[in-house]
């Protein structure tokens, strides 16, 4: 038998024969069917591997029309949406106070003339804040995808996300102009307020996750 005649295996968290592709199916149709099935079962796909290589969205877009018989194995890593949301939110909750402490330290560096050290810390602060923002947005999207029959919109303050972008632009402008006074105000007050807002959003999202995924252990 030729290699192309062998049906492609589908593994979900290492388990085979849970789902099998239809004969003559194309890769794009199989992937779409898998995503629909996972969504219906409140599962999130956290990883896709095709014949040992990570299947990125870019790579997938090129291979959509290829028959599944061109491949040996499609592997999925999946997790219950509730568990994923709780895990990500737990990491956010853990890191927010640390970011706050680091912002205070960074401000102190600038106030005491340790400018180079302040710049180094600031870069790390902004990267950490951007990552937290991305995590919060992803949790909201995950919760939105799990609502049944629409219902009321989640009362999550997404305005704080756009506020953060504006503050980043202000910080970059202060950096370019080497305006340490303005930069200190941004660090101490504006970013501090954003952290407080995000801490409140964490509490709201925690309650929301409990409502949506009460059966997840």
DRENMI-123240 format. One record per residue: residue number from 1; x, y, z of N, C-alpha, C, O in turn. Coordinates in steps of 0.1 Angstrom, whole numbers. Layout:
N
 seq    nX    nY    nZ   caX   caY   caZ    cX    cY    cZ    oX    oY    oZ
 NUM     X     Y     Z     X     Y     Z     X     Y     Z     X     Y     Z
...
REM end
This chain:
217
 seq    nX    nY    nZ   caX   caY   caZ    cX    cY    cZ    oX    oY    oZ
   1     8   -12     0     0     0     0     9    12     0    18    13     8
   2     6    22    -9    13    35    -9    10    43     3     0    42    10
   3    20    52     7    19    60    19     7    69    18     0    71    28
   4     3    74     6    -8    83     5   -21    76     7   -31    83     9
   5   -21    63     6   -34    56     8   -37    53    23   -48    49    26
   6   -27    56    32   -29    53    46   -37    64    52   -33    76    51
   7   -48    62    59   -56    72    65   -48    80    76   -40    74    83
   8   -49    93    76   -43   101    85   -48    99    99   -60    98   101
   9   -39    97   109   -43    95   123   -46   109   129   -40   119   126
  10   -56   109   138   -59   121   146   -57   117   161   -64   108   166
  11   -48   124   167   -46   122   182   -51   134   189   -47   146   186
  12   -58   132   200   -63   143   209   -57   140   223   -61   130   229
  13   -48   149   227   -41   146   239   -35   133   240   -35   126   250
  14   -29   129   229   -22   116   228   -31   104   225   -25    93   223
  15   -44   105   225   -53    94   223   -57    93   209   -61   103   203
  16   -56    81   203   -60    79   189   -74    73   189   -80    69   199
  17   -80    74   176   -93    67   173  -105    74   180  -115    68   181
  18  -103    86   185  -115    93   191  -123    99   179  -135    98   179
  19  -116   104   170  -122   110   158  -114   105   146  -102   105   146
  20  -121   102   135  -114    98   123  -118   106   111  -130   109   110
  21  -109   110   102  -113   118    91  -121   110    81  -119    98    79
  22  -131   117    74  -138   110    64  -129   107    52  -120   115    49
  23  -133    97    44  -125    93    33  -126   104    22  -137   109    19
  24  -115   108    17  -114   119     7  -115   133    12  -116   142     4
  25  -115   134    25  -116   148    31  -104   156    29   -93   151    28
  26  -105   169    29   -94   178    28   -91   183    42   -99   183    51
  27   -78   187    44   -73   191    57   -81   202    63   -85   202    75
  28   -85   212    55   -92   224    60  -106   220    66  -110   225    76
  29  -113   211    59  -126   206    64  -124   198    77  -133   200    86
  30  -114   190    77  -112   183    90  -109   192   101  -114   190   112
  31  -100   202    99   -97   211   110  -109   219   114  -111   221   126
  32  -118   223   105  -130   231   108  -139   222   117  -145   226   126
  33  -141   209   112  -149   200   120  -144   198   134  -152   197   143
  34  -131   197   135  -125   195   149  -128   207   157  -131   205   169
  35  -126   218   152  -128   231   160  -143   232   164  -146   236   176
  36  -152   228   155  -166   229   159  -169   219   170  -176   222   180
  37  -164   207   169  -166   196   179  -160   201   192  -167   199   203
  38  -148   206   192  -142   211   205  -150   222   211  -152   222   224
  39  -155   231   203  -163   242   208  -176   237   215  -180   241   225
  40  -183   228   208  -195   222   213  -193   215   226  -202   214   234
  41  -181   210   228  -178   202   241  -170   211   251  -164   206   260
  42  -171   224   249  -164   234   258  -150   231   260  -144   232   271
  43  -143   228   249  -129   225   249  -122   236   241  -127   241   231
  44  -109   239   245  -101   249   237   -89   241   232   -83   234   239
  45   -86   244   219   -74   238   213   -62   247   217   -62   258   213
  46   -52   241   223   -40   249   227   -28   245   219   -18   252   220
  47   -29   235   211   -18   232   202   -22   223   191   -30   214   193
  48   -16   225   179   -18   217   167    -5   213   161     4   222   159
  49    -3   200   158     9   195   152     6   186   141    -3   177   142
  50    12   189   129     9   181   117    22   174   113    32   181   109
  51    22   161   114    34   153   111    47   158   118    57   160   112
  52    45   161   131    56   165   139    60   179   139    69   184   147
  53    54   188   130    56   202   130    44   210   134    33   207   131
  54    47   221   142    36   229   147    28   235   135    34   240   125
  55    15   234   136     6   239   125     2   253   129    -8   255   136
  56     9   263   124     5   277   126    -7   280   117   -10   273   107
  57   -13   292   120   -24   296   111   -19   299    97   -26   296    87
  58    -6   304    96    -1   307    83     2   295    75    -2   294    63
  59     7   285    82    10   272    75    -3   265    71    -5   259    60
  60   -13   266    80   -26   260    78   -33   266    65   -39   258    58
  61   -32   279    64   -38   285    53   -33   281    39   -41   281    29
  62   -21   276    39   -15   271    26   -19   256    23   -20   252    12
  63   -23   249    34   -25   235    33   -40   231    32   -43   219    32
  64   -49   241    33   -63   238    35   -69   228    25   -77   220    28
  65   -65   230    12   -71   222     2   -64   208    -1   -68   201    -9
  66   -54   205     7   -47   193     6   -55   181    11   -61   183    22
  67   -55   170     5   -62   158    11   -55   153    23   -43   154    24
  68   -63   148    33   -57   144    45   -48   131    43   -39   129    51
  69   -49   124    32   -41   113    29   -26   117    26   -18   108    25
  70   -24   130    24   -10   135    22    -2   135    35    10   137    35
  71    -9   132    47    -3   134    60    -5   121    68   -14   113    66
  72     4   120    78     4   108    86    -4   110    99   -12   101   103
  73    -2   121   106    -8   123   119   -10   138   122    -1   146   120
  74   -22   141   126   -26   154   131   -28   153   146   -37   145   151
  75   -21   160   154   -22   159   169   -27   172   175   -23   183   171
  76   -37   171   184   -43   182   190   -40   181   205   -41   171   211
  77   -37   193   211   -37   194   226   -49   202   229   -50   214   225
  78   -57   197   238   -69   204   242   -71   205   257   -65   197   264
  79   -79   214   261   -82   216   276   -95   221   277  -100   229   269
  80  -102   218   288  -115   224   291  -114   239   292  -104   244   298
  81  -123   246   286  -122   261   286  -122   267   300  -114   276   302
  82  -129   261   309  -129   266   323  -116   264   329  -111   274   336
  83  -109   253   327   -96   251   333   -86   261   327   -78   266   334
  84   -87   263   314   -78   272   308   -80   286   313   -70   293   316
  85   -92   290   313   -95   304   318   -90   306   332   -85   316   336
  86   -93   296   341   -88   297   355   -73   297   356   -67   305   364
  87   -66   289   347   -52   289   348   -46   302   344   -37   308   350
  88   -51   308   333   -46   321   328   -49   332   338   -40   340   341
  89   -61   332   343   -65   342   353   -56   341   365   -53   351   371
  90   -53   329   369   -45   327   381   -31   333   379   -25   339   388
  91   -25   332   367   -12   338   364   -13   353   364    -4   359   369
  92   -24   358   359   -26   373   359   -26   378   374   -20   387   377
  93   -34   371   382   -36   375   396   -23   375   403   -20   383   412
  94   -14   365   400    -1   363   406     8   375   402    16   379   410
  95     8   379   390    18   388   385    14   403   386    23   411   387
  96     1   406   388    -2   420   389     5   427   401    10   438   399
  97     5   421   413    12   428   424    27   429   421    33   439   425
  98    33   419   415    47   420   412    50   431   402    60   438   404
  99    41   433   392    43   444   383    42   458   390    49   467   388
 100    32   458   399    30   471   407    43   474   415    47   486   415
 101    49   464   422    61   466   429    72   471   420    80   479   424
 102    73   465   408    84   468   399    82   482   394    92   489   391
 103    69   487   392    67   501   387    72   510   398    78   521   394
 104    70   507   411    75   516   421    90   517   421    96   527   423
 105    96   505   419   111   504   419   116   512   407   126   519   408
 106   109   511   395   114   518   383   113   533   386   122   541   382
 107   102   538   392   100   552   394   111   557   403   116   568   401
 108   115   549   413   125   553   423   139   555   415   146   564   418
 109   141   546   406   154   547   398   155   560   391   165   567   391
 110   144   564   385   144   577   377   145   589   387   152   598   384
 111   138   588   398   138   599   408   152   601   414   155   612   418
 112   159   590   415   172   591   422   184   592   412   196   590   416
 113   181   594   399   191   596   389   197   584   383   206   584   375
 114   192   572   386   197   559   380   189   557   368   181   547   367
 115   191   565   358   183   565   346   184   553   338   174   547   333
 116   196   548   335   198   536   327   191   524   334   185   516   327
 117   193   523   347   186   512   354   170   513   353   163   504   351
 118   166   526   353   152   529   352   147   525   338   136   519   337
 119   154   527   328   150   524   314   149   508   313   140   503   307
 120   159   501   319   159   487   318   147   481   325   140   472   319
 121   144   486   337   132   481   344   119   485   336   110   477   336
 122   119   497   331   107   501   324   103   492   312    92   489   310
 123   113   488   305   111   479   293   104   467   298    95   462   291
 124   109   461   309   103   449   314    89   451   319    80   443   318
 125    87   463   326    73   466   330    63   467   319    52   461   320
 126    67   473   308    58   475   297    55   462   290    43   459   286
 127    65   453   289    63   440   283    53   432   292    45   425   287
 128    55   432   305    47   425   314    32   430   314    23   422   314
 129    31   443   313    17   449   312    10   445   299    -2   442   299
 130    18   445   288    12   441   275     8   427   275    -3   423   270
 131    15   418   282    12   404   283    -1   402   291    -9   394   288
 132    -2   409   302   -13   408   311   -26   413   303   -36   407   304
 133   -24   424   296   -36   429   288   -40   418   278   -52   416   276
 134   -31   412   271   -34   401   261   -41   390   268   -51   384   263
 135   -37   386   280   -43   375   288   -57   378   291   -66   370   290
 136   -59   390   296   -73   394   300   -82   394   288   -94   390   289
 137   -78   399   277   -86   400   265   -89   385   260  -100   382   256
 138   -79   377   261   -81   363   257   -91   356   266   -99   348   261
 139   -91   359   279  -101   353   288  -115   358   284  -124   350   284
 140  -116   371   281  -129   376   277  -134   369   265  -146   365   264
 141  -126   367   255  -129   361   242  -133   346   245  -143   341   240
 142  -126   340   254  -129   326   257  -143   325   264  -151   316   261
 143  -146   334   273  -159   334   280  -170   337   270  -181   331   270
 144  -168   347   261  -178   350   251  -181   338   242  -193   336   239
 145  -171   330   239  -173   319   230  -181   308   237  -185   298   231
 146  -182   309   250  -188   298   258  -203   302   262  -209   294   269
 147  -207   314   259  -221   317   262  -231   310   254  -228   307   242
 148  -242   306   259  -252   299   252  -264   308   250  -269   314   259
 149  -267   309   237  -279   317   233  -278   332   235  -288   339   238
 150  -265   337   235  -263   352   235  -265   356   250  -255   354   258
 151  -275   363   253  -277   368   267  -271   382   268  -267   388   258
 152  -270   386   280  -264   400   283  -249   400   281  -242   390   282
 153  -245   412   277  -231   414   274  -223   414   288  -229   418   298
 154  -211   408   288  -203   408   300  -200   422   304  -196   430   296
 155  -201   424   317  -197   438   322  -183   438   326  -179   439   338
 156  -174   437   316  -160   438   318  -155   451   312  -159   455   301
 157  -147   458   320  -143   472   316  -132   471   305  -120   473   308
 158  -136   469   293  -126   468   282  -120   482   279  -110   484   272
 159  -127   493   284  -121   506   282  -107   508   288   -99   515   283
 160  -105   500   299   -92   501   305   -81   496   295   -69   499   297
 161   -85   487   286   -75   482   276   -71   493   266   -59   494   264
 162   -81   501   261   -77   512   252   -70   523   260   -61   529   254
 163   -74   525   273   -66   535   281   -52   531   282   -43   540   281
 164   -49   518   283   -35   513   284   -27   517   271   -16   521   272
 165   -34   515   260   -27   518   247   -23   533   247   -13   537   242
 166   -32   542   251   -30   556   251   -18   559   261   -10   568   258
 167   -18   553   272    -7   555   282     6   550   276    16   557   279
 168     6   539   269    18   535   263    24   545   253    36   548   252
 169    15   551   245    19   562   236    25   574   244    35   579   239
 170    19   577   255    24   588   263    38   585   268    47   593   268
 171    39   572   273    52   568   278    63   568   267    74   573   270
 172    60   564   256    69   564   245    73   578   241    85   581   238
 173    63   587   241    66   601   238    76   607   249    85   614   245
 174    73   604   261    82   609   272    96   603   271   106   610   273
 175    97   590   267   110   584   265   117   591   254   129   594   255
 176   110   593   242   117   600   231   122   614   235   133   618   230
 177   114   621   243   118   634   247   126   635   259   130   645   264
 178   129   623   265   137   622   277   131   631   288   138   637   296
 179   118   631   289   111   639   299   108   630   311    98   623   312
 180   118   630   320   117   620   331   106   624   341   101   616   348
 181   103   637   342    92   641   351    78   636   346    71   630   354
 182    76   637   333    63   632   327    63   617   328    53   611   331
 183    75   610   326    76   596   327    73   591   341    66   581   343
 184    78   598   351    75   594   365    61   595   368    56   587   375
 185    54   606   363    40   607   366    32   596   359    22   590   365
 186    36   592   347    29   581   340    31   568   348    21   560   350
 187    43   565   353    45   553   360    38   553   374    32   543   377
 188    39   564   381    33   564   394    18   565   395    12   559   403
 189    12   573   385    -2   575   386   -10   568   375   -19   560   379
 190    -7   570   363   -15   565   352   -14   550   351   -25   543   351
 191    -2   544   351    -1   530   351    -6   523   364   -11   512   364
 192    -4   530   375    -9   525   387   -24   524   387   -29   514   393
 193   -31   534   381   -45   533   380   -50   522   371   -60   515   374
 194   -42   519   361   -45   508   352   -44   495   359   -53   486   358
 195   -34   493   368   -33   481   375   -44   479   385   -50   468   386
 196   -49   490   391   -60   489   400   -73   485   392   -81   477   397
 197   -75   491   380   -86   487   372   -86   472   368   -96   465   369
 198   -74   467   365   -72   454   361   -74   444   372   -79   433   370
 199   -70   448   384   -73   440   396   -88   438   398   -93   427   402
 200   -96   449   395  -110   448   396  -116   439   385  -125   431   388
 201  -110   439   373  -115   431   362  -112   416   365  -120   407   362
 202  -101   413   372   -97   400   376  -108   394   385  -112   382   383
 203  -113   402   394  -124   397   403  -136   395   395  -143   385   398
 204  -140   404   386  -152   402   378  -151   389   369  -160   381   368
 205  -139   387   363  -137   375   355  -137   363   363  -142   352   358
 206  -132   363   375  -132   352   384  -146   347   386  -149   335   386
 207  -155   357   389  -169   354   392  -176   349   379  -184   339   380
 208  -172   355   368  -178   351   355  -174   336   351  -183   329   346
 209  -162   333   354  -157   319   351  -165   309   359  -168   298   354
 210  -167   313   372  -175   304   380  -189   301   375  -194   290   376
 211  -195   312   370  -208   311   364  -209   302   352  -218   294   350
 212  -199   304   343  -199   298   330  -194   283   330  -199   275   323
 213  -185   281   339  -178   268   339  -179   261   353  -169   256   358
 214  -190   262   359  -192   257   373  -190   242   373  -187   236   384
 215  -191   234   362  -190   220   362  -175   216   360  -172   204   362
 216  -167   225   355  -153   221   353  -146   220   367  -148   227   376
 217  -138   209   367  -130   207   380  -117   213   379  -109   212   389
REM end
